[in-house]
Amino acid sequence: MLKPVGSVVVVALLLLAAAGSSPTPDATSHGLAPPAPSALTPETPLATLGSQPIREADFQRYLGDAFPPEQVAVINASPADRRSALEEYFDSLAIVTKARRAGLDRETRFEKALELMEMKLLAHLETERYRDRIVRESQVSEEDVRKRYEQRQHELTEAPRFTAHHLLVYVQGNPAFPNQGLSDAEARAKAEAALAQLRAGKSWHAVAAEYSDDVPTKHRAGLIKNGRFGYFAAEVERAVKTQELDQPGEVIRSVFGYHVLQVRDRITEKVPRPFEEVRKILTDELAQERSADARETFMTPIQQEVGLHVTDAGQREAPLLDEKAVPQDEVLAVVGGRPILESDFRWFLKDALVPEQRASAYSRPGARQNMLSSYLDMLVLEAEARKDALDQTAEFIGSRVSMERKLLTEFMQQRDQAGPFCRCGGTAEERQRADREYFDRVRAEVGLTVVSVGA
């Protein structure tokens, strides 16, 4: 199923459009596909489903619903591809038949899932009509990014920081660990010994591990990476700012004890970050702004035409994690005269995110309004698409057939704990073999028999 996530669904649709979506069949693909091999006719039998014959015409209709015309032509021209597609068709036909016989297509959760898939498809088809304009209005040029950099250069700065190797020998009575440490003289002598080892060429890894009492850094060469000023003893920070780079400095005394430092690099004042370093940040920032502007330009007239009204309940923030925070029969909005209830919104939420993503997504600030905005945007686009009769097009009808087939397959496999829902382990080959055995059992259950002619 499609899994839209984000504060504005149209932005997601724009990105989908800009990236290029999977091709869908055009009007010509919903009759017979390009001619099958010459030995076959539309009436050629391929299989039987109980007493019902499955003919070449049925297979070509399946191909037309599942693939774009150019791919159908390739499949029909290649015996190997045709055989593979036929096997997939027979498997699909068998499992969909089993699902319908089990009544899965009459379950509320299936009906809601199909309804939401129709909504997403129609919203996409409506947006696709304005694709070129939307993409054009959302584009960000190099000149735009550089101009934004000039405007915000004073904000895009690197905070003062430093990277240094450091060791510390505690003195007794230090404020961190009063009961730990040496006498002043002993601590100083130990620090001086460590400094001598470093100046003699011994590594910081070895010296810090042997001499330092600073637990967080002693086993990583005493390294403080990107340390921020204001968090260290004043004497240490003064040495960081003045000490010669890449050389162990003199022993320093603070209230904690005796320190030895070797500063690798430092920035002591705020400096502008280079353009290349912030290019992506600025590009993303501009892209979000342009997408929001394009959304408003695109959506506002459609919202007015369809008749979108968000109620007070729909504007109220409430925790998404608490399913009882808003009554199920609360009206959140009206779209084209249709009241949208909290229960409708809850079905959308279940479909939009897989379970393991929900807790994190639902707990973000403004999550409810962001997700509700996405849902209402899709409903508005769906209503406009139906006004434009996009639900009567061959493209929509064929895609809906494929969606329904995929949904029934998913629901059936989930109930049977097969395919992607199989809890069996094993290698990829073993799982593939288990899938094949499952489909063979389903074919037998529904009475699907493949005949030799044409198949």
Buried (B, 14 or more C-beta within 10 A) or exposed (E): BBEBEBBBBBBBBBBBBBEEEEEBBBEEBBEBBBEBEEEBEEEBBBBBBEEEBBBBBBBBBBBBBBBBBEBBBBBBEEEEEBEEBBBBBBBBBBBBBBBBEBEBBEEEEBEBBBBBBBBBBBBBBBBBEBBEEBBEBBEBEEEBBEEBBEEBEEEBEBEBBBBBBBBBBBBBBBEEBEEEBBEBEBBBBBBBEBBEBBEEEEEBBEBBBBBBBBEEBBEBBBBBEEBEBEEBBEBBBEBBEEBEEEEBBEBBBBEBBBBBBBBEEBBEEEEBBEBEEBBEBBBEBBBBEBBBEBBEEBBEEBBEEBEBEBBEBBEEEBEBEEEEEBEEEBBBBBBBEEBBBBBBBBBBBBBBBEEEEBEEBBEEEEBBBBBBBBBBBBBBBBBBBBBBEBBEBBBBBBBBBBBBBBBBBBBBBEEBEBBEEBEEEEEEEEBEEBBEEBBEBBBEEBEBEBEEEBB
